[in-house]
């Protein structure tokens, strides 16, 4: 029977119109019922689901009767003409069904028109695309379901529709830009960016429209507005696409005049970004013309395409390696930096610079250096493979097809640099090294010799001034001879003269001669540098001399200002140099014994000295400072570092202040990222020099930081340093704690068997020592790590024991974590009701403590528990709260797992809702890929397979779940592997409808770090 036509409108205030008149839809609950039926148009909806939509979890006793009453009223309202209302809204054995004819529901018309527009856009039919998309957007009269009381399913639908509308806006803008309607598109996009200032894709199209309207200034202002909004609201910088567009506008790139290129699928590797890590070029560079010409001639062929294949094992001619060698202080680094700057046009895709510190301290592992390289190119630390050879392969893949120069400064030997040689055509490697290494096959050795007398005098004149030198030519010749043509010695000597205008040049010459003949200093590697530094040091004021000696106590010649202040026990955090005594530091800067290296995340200056100067400072500290003072000074630096790490960790756990400026004084998370290598180096140094309590405290503070920031390499190094120090000190408690930290670090990388072995040893020791607090913390971590690894019973016992111990000890935060582990163990044993009871007090305590991350973790697990109990509306609310919490503290893994949970809710809502799971699951997959989170990738593949199964796409479902099964087996997740195997068997037999296998207590549907 043909139904009288009714126009249903939900893209704005909900209306039903027939014969030009608006139909009465009743009160709020009746309208909610109709909205739910429209979302599920032509699909039966059970009375229970309608009750849940109207009243949530607390329906009245009369709920079913009320539903029947609302349905009867709607039947009457929706049958404006003759005929029974049951034809429009009927009741079958599966529930109530609202019939909607084609073209009656504006939501359906919008989706059809938007799809037609996208198809036209794909074949470059821009005029037809613009027409369809214009008509689609014209259907919108406000927010979807405006005025209707939203249950969770309706809220999810409204959010989905708003996203679909914004996508249509972007497609419409793209079509109009392609048609040359730039000014019109700019007006529309300006309005949309005002409404959605965090949507970078809208800003990008607005900038393009403004640029093509001959308004590049407006385009740059739009970028500034976008950047300000992102930094203020999210604490983030604009993404790669927007930054590239900004640079293109600045240089008026001709490519901006063309139609935009089609979008490409996301890559697993980070998108390329041009990087220039070179230090600043020095202003007083002298000479080296022949050496630079030769090195440039060897490096520049990389800029040309290769002409022939290289022999096996020999770097391609298009991937040259040049090694600059020479004595200490001869200027190898300055030469390499000058050369790299001059070759910027030959290597436009990037110039990378790494300090290998090969001549002092322990050798930097090649894997750590490769990690620094890859992070500099945009790779997330947690996405890096563990094996050095795999990291080298990843680097080659990133550099492929690009022209990049890599500068490796201060290499020790061939063994250190070989894994870092990419061999990629188009790239080149420039190495500096004090000794002549056995060069890798195909590499070119270039000797850097001292400056000749004329070049030496020129450099000395630039530093000290010409008149004094010309007035005393004989003394000047002695100074030049005493510096032996080494630029470092010449600069230090020149700085001594420049800082003492009353000195004659002969006075400096005599001091240099005296330093050559003195026996108080041990024989140095570079006598001329040593003599010049000794002369400069002895001419320092007493305060500056002690500051110089103090710097020799630091593990690295690079240091922040607060570290020197801590060494001297003169901390002034508001001082102009970031806490550094300014007079002493100014004297060291004037004497060229220290240089400004850059600024930290708070904008405060960082400094460095040459490694020879640092070594001399260490000699003087050992010779002149009492052992007690040296140890106390070092302890003050460790205390300062510990205070800063704890404050940064607290910011990570509690979230950033609302008024935080990224990169500003309060951005402690930014400080952490900038200092990550220095922090690890300091812990290793403290461990090597016997500061056991400080090492243990720093390792404890950094454990959560490493966990939350995905610093897997750093976590392993810090934990091993703590373990080595504790074993050397015979501190059994610290040994067990370090073992537990190492176990946790192994577990997050998927090495659960190794982790369990370490945990077992650590817990045996702690139980024997009577350390319940440490033992409870380790049991909490072990429980969470092994619950879905076939050890749910052990996990349950661990978590129960930990929760009881934390309660006795009064550790509320620790008890919440233990109860969360207990809830997870119960879920993995199919006991969701018990899990919910365990998690309710955890939720109350987490709310009271006010820790956003802790609260998000509990909410996330509660959501999964509610899914298992069929409470989907409550699960959705918990998930959205958890997602907001994770995003507030920038916890990307938690965000991704919450998105997986959101996808699961859509799957459980039924086949008609399953397609809406694809969005959050795809976003989760992207985050997991970025982070290298293999566990999350496997779980997301499984749930994507479930979505495809629900849609009847058996081939896709089988492919996805088979991919997940492989991941589960590799990660040794037997429960999940068995679940995936059963799902594959069900798909193969088709014994049940595809993808509709029960999602009940037998599944453990949750995993998070």
VOMIDO-966811 format. One line per 10 residues: number of its first residue (from 1); for each residue x negated, y negated, z negated of C-alpha. Coordinates in steps of 0.05 Angstrom, whole numbers, plus 5000, padded with zeros to 4 digits. Layout:
// VOMIDO-966811
NUM = X Y Z  ...
//
This chain:
// VOMIDO-966811
1 = 5000 5000 5000  4974 4931 5018  4965 4886 4958  4984 4813 4956  4920 4773 4964  4889 4745 4901  4824 4705 4901  4782 4723 4840  4730 4670 4822  4675 4684 4771
11 = 4619 4640 4798  4639 4584 4751  4700 4581 4705  4738 4647 4716  4801 4638 4757  4851 4680 4797  4888 4644 4853  4946 4670 4895  4986 4630 4946  4949 4567 4926
21 = 4967 4570 4852  4924 4589 4793  4949 4650 4757  4955 4651 4680  4901 4697 4653  4918 4694 4580  4875 4682 4518  4801 4693 4507  4803 4768 4494  4848 4781 4554
31 = 4801 4740 4598  4741 4780 4572  4778 4844 4590  4791 4818 4661  4719 4795 4669  4694 4865 4649  4741 4897 4699  4717 4849 4754  4645 4866 4740  4665 4939 4750
41 = 4714 4925 4806  4742 4989 4838  4708 5032 4785  4745 5062 4726  4728 5031 4658  4744 5070 4595  4786 5040 4539  4727 5049 4492  4682 5007 4536  4735 4953 4540
51 = 4741 4953 4464  4666 4946 4459  4668 4888 4509  4721 4851 4470  4704 4865 4397  4634 4892 4398  4618 4940 4341  4676 4921 4296  4740 4934 4334  4805 4929 4293
61 = 4847 4991 4281  4896 4965 4332  4843 4957 4386  4869 5010 4434  4940 4984 4428  4916 4913 4439  4879 4935 4502  4943 4965 4529  4979 4900 4514  4927 4858 4549
71 = 4928 4904 4610  5004 4899 4614  5000 4823 4612  4948 4822 4667  4988 4868 4711  5045 4819 4707  5000 4759 4721  4964 4792 4779  5027 4814 4815  5053 4747 4839
81 = 5096 4779 4893  5142 4839 4894  5114 4907 4877  5089 4941 4814  5028 4913 4780  5000 4983 4771  4978 4981 4844  4929 4925 4826  4909 4948 4756  4921 5022 4743
91 = 4904 5074 4691  4873 5141 4709  4842 5198 4670  4774 5162 4671  4800 5094 4650  4829 5029 4677  4814 5010 4749  4822 4941 4779  4829 4942 4855  4795 4885 4891
101 = 4802 4881 4966  4744 4859 5011  4734 4784 5008  4776 4774 4945  4719 4768 4894  4672 4708 4904  4615 4748 4872  4619 4800 4928  4624 4746 4982  4563 4712 4952
111 = 4521 4775 4952  4542 4794 5023  4526 4724 5050  4459 4721 5013  4440 4789 5041  4459 4766 5111  4416 4704 5101  4356 4744 5078  4362 4791 5138  4364 4731 5185
121 = 4304 4700 5150  4265 4765 5158  4272 4762 5234  4257 4687 5235  4329 4668 5254  4325 4607 5210  4387 4572 5235  4432 4632 5221  4397 4643 5155  4410 4571 5133
131 = 4484 4577 5152  4495 4641 5112  4457 4617 5052  4491 4549 5052  4558 4583 5051  4536 4631 4996  4512 4575 4950  4576 4536 4964  4615 4589 4927  4583 4569 4861
141 = 4624 4520 4817  4583 4526 4753  4552 4581 4710  4578 4651 4723  4637 4671 4677  4637 4601 4648  4687 4597 4591  4691 4673 4580  4668 4701 4513  4605 4740 4532
151 = 4593 4810 4509  4524 4838 4522  4541 4870 4588  4573 4805 4613  4512 4766 4589  4466 4812 4628  4510 4804 4690  4510 4728 4683  4434 4727 4677  4428 4772 4738
161 = 4475 4728 4779  4437 4664 4760  4372 4697 4783  4406 4717 4848  4430 4645 4857  4360 4617 4847  4332 4668 4896  4384 4645 4947  4365 4572 4933  4292 4590 4949
171 = 4311 4627 5012  4355 4569 5034  4297 4521 5022  4251 4565 5062  4300 4567 5121  4308 4491 5120  4233 4480 5116  4224 4526 5177  4277 4484 5213  4238 4420 5198
181 = 4290 4394 5148  4236 4375 5098  4268 4313 5067  4335 4348 5057  4302 4408 5026  4261 4363 4980  4324 4330 4952  4356 4397 4936  4293 4426 4906  4282 4364 4862
191 = 4349 4377 4830  4334 4451 4819  4265 4439 4789  4296 4390 4739  4344 4446 4718  4292 4501 4720  4224 4469 4705  4189 4536 4689  4204 4568 4757  4138 4559 4795
201 = 4166 4583 4862  4215 4524 4863  4158 4475 4849  4116 4506 4904  4172 4496 4956  4185 4425 4931  4111 4407 4938  4110 4436 5008  4173 4398 5027  4145 4333 5000
211 = 4078 4343 5034  4112 4356 5101  4153 4293 5090  4088 4254 5091  4091 4245 5015  4028 4279 4989  4028 4234 4928  4097 4259 4908  4072 4331 4918  4014 4319 4871
221 = 4061 4287 4820  4106 4347 4825  4047 4392 4809  4031 4349 4749  4103 4355 4725  4102 4430 4735  4036 4438 4698  4060 4395 4640  4125 4435 4634  4089 4502 4635
231 = 4037 4481 4585  4088 4449 4538  4139 4505 4540  4096 4567 4550  4025 4546 4536  4006 4570 4606  3970 4540 4665  4004 4544 4734  3995 4609 4771  3949 4623 4830
241 = 4000 4604 4884  4014 4536 4854  3941 4521 4842  3922 4540 4913  3977 4495 4940  3952 4438 4896  3882 4445 4923  3909 4449 4994  3947 4384 4984  3885 4350 4955
251 = 3844 4366 5017  3903 4358 5065  3895 4429 5090  3922 4432 5162  3953 4500 5145  4005 4464 5103  4038 4438 5166  4056 4508 5189  4115 4550 5167  4101 4590 5104
261 = 4072 4659 5114  4116 4719 5095  4108 4744 5025  4062 4803 5014  4072 4857 4963  4035 4851 4897  3966 4882 4894  3940 4924 4837  3876 4883 4839  3879 4811 4814
271 = 3892 4760 4868  3829 4726 4890  3811 4659 4862  3751 4619 4882  3703 4614 4823  3644 4570 4811  3608 4590 4747  3542 4556 4761  3513 4511 4708  3504 4438 4727
281 = 3445 4424 4772  3389 4386 4737  3376 4314 4759  3300 4315 4755  3286 4376 4797  3218 4371 4830  3184 4407 4887  3197 4480 4906  3212 4463 4979  3175 4523 5008
291 = 3202 4573 4957  3273 4548 4967  3267 4551 5042  3243 4623 5040  3296 4646 4990  3351 4611 5028  3329 4643 5093  3334 4711 5060  3403 4698 5029  3438 4661 5085
301 = 3445 4721 5132  3500 4743 5085  3543 4687 5114  3541 4720 5182  3576 4784 5201  3533 4847 5198  3502 4868 5264  3482 4939 5249  3493 4992 5196  3441 4998 5142
311 = 3404 5061 5124  3435 5103 5069  3420 5076 5000  3393 5010 5027  3434 4947 5017  3463 4920 5081  3426 4864 5115  3490 4824 5104  3484 4837 5029  3414 4813 5012
321 = 3382 4815 4943  3329 4763 4926  3289 4767 4861  3254 4705 4835  3196 4724 4789  3146 4683 4750  3118 4666 4682  3161 4639 4625  3179 4566 4631  3162 4562 4705
331 = 3233 4541 4723  3263 4605 4753  3333 4591 4727  3332 4518 4749  3309 4539 4818  3363 4593 4823  3417 4543 4802  3393 4490 4850  3390 4541 4907  3460 4568 4891
341 = 3489 4498 4892  3456 4483 4959  3485 4548 4988  3557 4533 4968  3578 4526 5041  3548 4593 5059  3586 4626 5001  3653 4588 4998  3691 4643 4962  3652 4638 4897
351 = 3586 4630 4860  3581 4674 4798  3529 4664 4744  3512 4714 4689  3458 4710 4635  3430 4780 4625  3385 4759 4566  3336 4812 4588  3275 4784 4553  3303 4780 4483
361 = 3345 4825 4440  3376 4891 4461  3391 4903 4534  3462 4882 4554  3496 4945 4581  3512 4943 4655  3584 4960 4638  3591 4899 4594  3560 4854 4648  3607 4883 4700
371 = 3666 4870 4654  3645 4797 4648  3640 4792 4723  3708 4823 4734  3742 4780 4681  3712 4719 4713  3746 4740 4778  3813 4744 4743  3818 4818 4723  3851 4831 4655
381 = 3802 4862 4606  3849 4920 4591  3856 4936 4666  3782 4952 4673  3762 5025 4679  3716 5051 4624  3661 5081 4667  3607 5034 4693  3609 5067 4761  3684 5054 4766
391 = 3675 4981 4746  3622 4974 4800  3671 5004 4851  3725 4955 4828  3676 4897 4838  3660 4920 4908  3734 4925 4924  3746 4854 4898  3686 4825 4937  3703 4862 5001
401 = 3715 4814 5059  3691 4753 5020  3629 4710 5016  3605 4707 4945  3536 4693 4914  3521 4727 4848  3465 4698 4805  3437 4745 4752  3393 4705 4705  3336 4734 4663
411 = 3338 4806 4684  3294 4855 4648  3282 4909 4700  3310 4947 4759  3351 4993 4714  3390 4933 4687  3407 4902 4755  3418 4963 4799  3491 4976 4778  3506 4902 4790
421 = 3484 4901 4863  3550 4903 4902  3520 4918 4971  3583 4885 5001  3571 4853 5069  3582 4778 5065  3557 4774 4993  3488 4764 4964  3452 4771 4897  3400 4723 4869
431 = 3361 4750 4809  3312 4717 4762  3263 4757 4721  3201 4743 4679  3165 4807 4700  3159 4834 4771  3208 4892 4770  3205 4952 4815  3251 4921 4867  3311 4961 4890
441 = 3306 4985 4962  3317 4928 5010  3308 4873 4957  3260 4815 4968  3211 4791 4914  3196 4716 4915  3142 4690 4868  3156 4624 4833  3089 4592 4817  3073 4533 4771
451 = 3079 4463 4800  3017 4432 4829  2985 4372 4796  3021 4321 4839  3089 4353 4826  3073 4358 4752  3056 4284 4748  3120 4267 4785  3163 4307 4735  3125 4276 4676
461 = 3136 4206 4704  3211 4219 4711  3215 4240 4638  3165 4192 4604  3165 4133 4651  3110 4115 4702  3076 4054 4670  3045 4088 4609  3020 4146 4652  2988 4099 4703
471 = 2955 4060 4646  2920 4123 4621  2905 4166 4681  2852 4208 4646  2897 4225 4586  2954 4238 4635  2910 4288 4672  2896 4323 4605  2971 4327 4590  2986 4354 4659
481 = 2931 4405 4652  2955 4424 4582  3025 4437 4609  2997 4483 4663  3048 4464 4715  3106 4493 4675  3169 4448 4680  3193 4467 4611  3128 4445 4579  3126 4381 4621
491 = 3197 4362 4602  3185 4373 4528  3119 4334 4531  3153 4278 4569  3209 4276 4518  3158 4268 4462  3128 4207 4497  3197 4178 4514  3219 4184 4442  3156 4149 4415
501 = 3143 4086 4456  3087 4066 4407  3046 4128 4422  2990 4126 4472  2987 4183 4522  2920 4204 4491  2955 4217 4425  2999 4270 4459  2939 4299 4497  2902 4307 4430
511 = 2962 4342 4399  2967 4389 4458  2893 4405 4453  2901 4417 4378  2960 4463 4389  2919 4504 4439  2865 4514 4387  2907 4526 4325  2912 4595 4295  2976 4584 4255
521 = 3021 4607 4311  3018 4678 4340  2994 4683 4411  3055 4666 4455  3074 4690 4524  3067 4619 4552  3010 4581 4516  3025 4516 4552  3098 4516 4533  3080 4537 4463
531 = 3031 4478 4457  3082 4428 4483  3137 4454 4437  3089 4454 4377  3072 4381 4391  3145 4363 4398  3164 4402 4335  3111 4369 4292  3134 4301 4313  3207 4313 4292
541 = 3236 4280 4229  3241 4329 4171  3317 4339 4177  3313 4353 4252  3254 4400 4243  3294 4441 4193  3353 4441 4241  3308 4467 4295  3282 4523 4250  3353 4540 4230
551 = 3372 4551 4302  3321 4607 4304  3364 4645 4255  3421 4651 4305  3425 4713 4349  3431 4672 4413  3401 4607 4439  3473 4585 4456  3513 4559 4398  3572 4515 4378
561 = 3562 4453 4337  3596 4480 4275  3545 4537 4271  3486 4489 4262  3526 4451 4210  3539 4516 4173  3466 4535 4176  3448 4468 4143  3506 4472 4093  3531 4405 4120
571 = 3598 4424 4150  3636 4363 4173  3691 4389 4221  3712 4319 4240  3643 4297 4259  3629 4273 4330  3591 4336 4347  3643 4384 4320  3614 4391 4250  3541 4384 4268
581 = 3496 4334 4231  3491 4282 4286  3423 4252 4270  3387 4319 4270  3422 4342 4333  3409 4276 4369  3335 4283 4353  3334 4354 4382  3371 4331 4445  3323 4272 4454
591 = 3263 4319 4447  3292 4367 4501  3291 4423 4450  3366 4430 4456  3413 4416 4515  3488 4407 4521  3517 4468 4555  3591 4449 4558  3653 4445 4515  3693 4497 4478
601 = 3769 4508 4479  3778 4450 4430  3737 4402 4473  3678 4403 4426  3608 4408 4454  3568 4472 4458  3492 4473 4462  3435 4517 4483  3359 4519 4481  3311 4555 4526
611 = 3296 4626 4502  3222 4607 4491  3244 4549 4447  3291 4594 4409  3236 4644 4398  3190 4589 4372  3245 4565 4325  3251 4635 4298  3175 4638 4287  3177 4572 4248
621 = 3237 4594 4206  3202 4658 4187  3138 4622 4170  3166 4561 4134  3234 4578 4103  3243 4621 4041  3277 4688 4054  3334 4670 4007  3349 4606 4045  3348 4643 4112
631 = 3397 4695 4087  3444 4645 4055  3444 4602 4119  3461 4662 4161  3516 4681 4112  3546 4611 4119  3551 4620 4194  3585 4688 4185  3633 4657 4135  3651 4602 4184
641 = 3662 4652 4239  3706 4695 4194  3749 4636 4174  3760 4618 4247  3775 4689 4269  3826 4698 4213  3861 4633 4230  3863 4653 4304  3890 4722 4286  3944 4689 4243
651 = 3964 4646 4303  3969 4709 4345  4014 4744 4294  4058 4685 4276  4061 4650 4344  4035 4583 4365  4061 4517 4336  4114 4485 4379  4070 4423 4391  4008 4463 4410
661 = 3968 4437 4469  3932 4493 4506  3858 4477 4503  3870 4426 4447  3843 4427 4376  3897 4475 4352  3890 4526 4407  3855 4580 4367  3875 4634 4417  3838 4596 4471
671 = 3778 4591 4424  3780 4667 4416  3778 4678 4490  3720 4631 4501  3680 4661 4443  3695 4735 4455  3624 4755 4476  3593 4711 4424  3636 4740 4369  3615 4811 4386
681 = 3542 4790 4390  3547 4758 4322  3578 4821 4291  3523 4864 4321  3470 4816 4297  3500 4815 4227  3500 4891 4227  3428 4895 4250  3405 4845 4196  3439 4878 4137
691 = 3501 4834 4124  3546 4893 4109  3604 4858 4073  3608 4805 4128  3607 4859 4182  3664 4897 4148  3706 4834 4140  3694 4810 4212  3709 4879 4240  3775 4881 4200
701 = 3795 4811 4224  3777 4827 4296  3813 4895 4298  3882 4864 4305  3855 4810 4351  3825 4863 4397  3891 4902 4395  3934 4842 4411  3888 4814 4465  3871 4881 4497
711 = 3796 4874 4484  3780 4948 4489  3705 4942 4502  3696 4890 4447  3736 4932 4398  3692 4992 4410  3628 4952 4401  3651 4918 4337  3676 4983 4306  3611 5019 4323
721 = 3569 4962 4294  3611 4965 4230  3603 5041 4227  3527 5037 4237  3520 4984 4182  3564 5022 4133  3526 5087 4144  3459 5051 4134  3485 5019 4069  3516 5085 4044
731 = 3583 5050 4036  3631 5109 4043  3695 5067 4042  3669 5022 4097  3647 5083 4137  3718 5111 4133  3750 5045 4152  3704 5037 4212  3719 5109 4233  3793 5092 4230
741 = 3784 5030 4272  3745 5070 4324  3800 5122 4324  3853 5069 4338  3810 5040 4394  3804 5109 4425  3879 5121 4419  3899 5058 4457  3855 5081 4514  3889 5148 4516
751 = 3834 5188 4482  3881 5214 4429  3846 5280 4414  3781 5244 4397  3821 5193 4357  3856 5247 4316  3789 5279 4299  3761 5212 4274  3824 5197 4234  3821 5264 4201
761 = 3749 5253 4177  3765 5183 4154  3827 5203 4115  3792 5260 4081  3739 5212 4057  3789 5158 4034  3832 5208 3997  3771 5236 3962  3748 5165 3943  3817 5146 3916
771 = 3830 5090 3966  3906 5092 3977  3912 5025 4012  3862 5039 4067  3889 5110 4074  3960 5086 4082  3940 5037 4136  3903 5092 4175  3962 5139 4168  4008 5086 4195
781 = 3965 5078 4257  3956 5153 4267  4031 5165 4261  4048 5115 4314  3994 5141 4362  4013 5215 4358  4089 5214 4353  4101 5226 4427  4038 5268 4436  4069 5333 4411
791 = 4052 5317 4338  4118 5287 4314  4118 5327 4249  4048 5302 4230  4070 5232 4250  4132 5237 4205  4092 5261 4145  4039 5207 4156  4089 5150 4161  4130 5174 4102
801 = 4068 5178 4058  4044 5109 4082  4111 5076 4070  4114 5102 3998  4042 5081 3985  4052 5011 4013  4114 5003 3971  4076 5022 3908  4020 4974 3925  4067 4916 3939
811 = 4043 4907 4011  4108 4885 4046  4076 4875 4114  4042 4943 4111  4107 4976 4089  4144 4947 4149  4091 4976 4196  4096 5043 4161  4172 5044 4165  4167 5027 4239
821 = 4120 5087 4249  4169 5130 4209  4227 5107 4253  4188 5123 4315  4170 5193 4290  4243 5206 4274  4265 5182 4342  4215 5229 4374  4245 5286 4333  4315 5270 4358
831 = 4338 5241 4291  4361 5171 4312  4411 5163 4255  4356 5174 4203  4310 5127 4243  4363 5072 4240  4368 5080 4165  4293 5075 4157  4288 5014 4202  4343 4972 4170
841 = 4302 4954 4108  4242 4942 4153  4283 4893 4193  4305 4855 4130  4233 4850 4106  4206 4829 4174  4259 4774 4178  4239 4750 4108  4164 4750 4124  4174 4708 4186
851 = 4122 4744 4230  4149 4740 4301  4107 4799 4326  4124 4844 4267  4198 4827 4276  4195 4839 4352  4164 4908 4340  4219 4929 4292  4274 4901 4337  4246 4938 4397
861 = 4248 5004 4361  4317 4990 4333  4341 4977 4404  4316 5045 4427  4348 5078 4366  4414 5044 4383  4409 5070 4455  4403 5140 4429  4465 5128 4384  4505 5099 4442
871 = 4507 5028 4413  4488 4994 4478  4513 4924 4462  4473 4922 4398  4413 4952 4434  4416 4896 4486  4418 4843 4432  4359 4873 4396  4320 4879 4460  4331 4806 4480
881 = 4308 4783 4411  4247 4827 4415  4231 4802 4485  4234 4730 4461  4188 4746 4403  4136 4781 4446  4135 4723 4495  4128 4673 4438  4064 4706 4414  4040 4723 4484
891 = 4039 4798 4470  4042 4825 4541  4046 4899 4526  4104 4889 4479  4139 4846 4531  4131 4901 4583  4158 4956 4537  4218 4912 4519  4232 4904 4593  4231 4980 4600
901 = 4281 4984 4544  4325 4933 4579  4322 4974 4643  4343 5036 4603  4404 5000 4577  4426 4985 4649  4417 5058 4666  4460 5080 4607  4515 5031 4625  4531 5074 4685
911 = 4516 5084 4760  4546 5016 4778  4498 4982 4730  4436 5023 4748  4413 4977 4804  4405 4921 4753  4352 4962 4718  4305 4953 4778  4288 4880 4761  4263 4889 4690
921 = 4230 4955 4707  4193 4924 4766  4170 4866 4721  4146 4916 4669  4109 4956 4721  4074 4893 4744  4051 4876 4673  4028 4947 4660  3988 4947 4725  3957 4881 4707
931 = 3938 4906 4638  3915 4975 4661  3965 5006 4612  3970 5076 4639  4019 5100 4587  4067 5044 4604  4058 5056 4678  4078 5129 4670  4139 5112 4628  4162 5059 4677
941 = 4155 5108 4735  4198 5157 4697  4254 5107 4685  4250 5081 4756  4260 5153 4777  4322 5157 4733  4349 5094 4766  4339 5123 4836  4371 5188 4814  4432 5149 4788
951 = 4436 5116 4856  4435 5183 4891  4366 5169 4921  4338 5238 4907  4274 5232 4947  4254 5168 4913  4274 5195 4845  4232 5257 4855  4172 5217 4878  4175 5170 4818
961 = 4185 5224 4766  4130 5268 4796  4084 5208 4791  4104 5199 4719  4093 5273 4705  4022 5268 4731  4009 5209 4685  4038 5244 4625  3994 5305 4636  3931 5264 4645
971 = 3947 5225 4582  3964 5290 4544  4035 5270 4527  4068 5339 4524  4136 5316 4503  4143 5267 4560  4111 5316 4609  4164 5368 4591  4220 5316 4596  4196 5296 4666
981 = 4189 5369 4687  4261 5384 4666  4285 5323 4704  4249 5346 4767  4279 5415 4760  4348 5385 4753  4338 5343 4815  4313 5404 4854  4372 5447 4833  4422 5391 4838
991 = 4458 5427 4782  4482 5361 4754  4498 5295 4788  4431 5262 4805  4401 5224 4747  4460 5235 4700  4427 5285 4654  4443 5269 4582  4400 5214 4553  4411 5235 4482
1001 = 4372 5254 4420  4329 5305 4456  4291 5249 4490  4238 5205 4457  4252 5143 4498  4203 5095 4468  4129 5082 4471  4089 5021 4453  4020 5007 4427
//
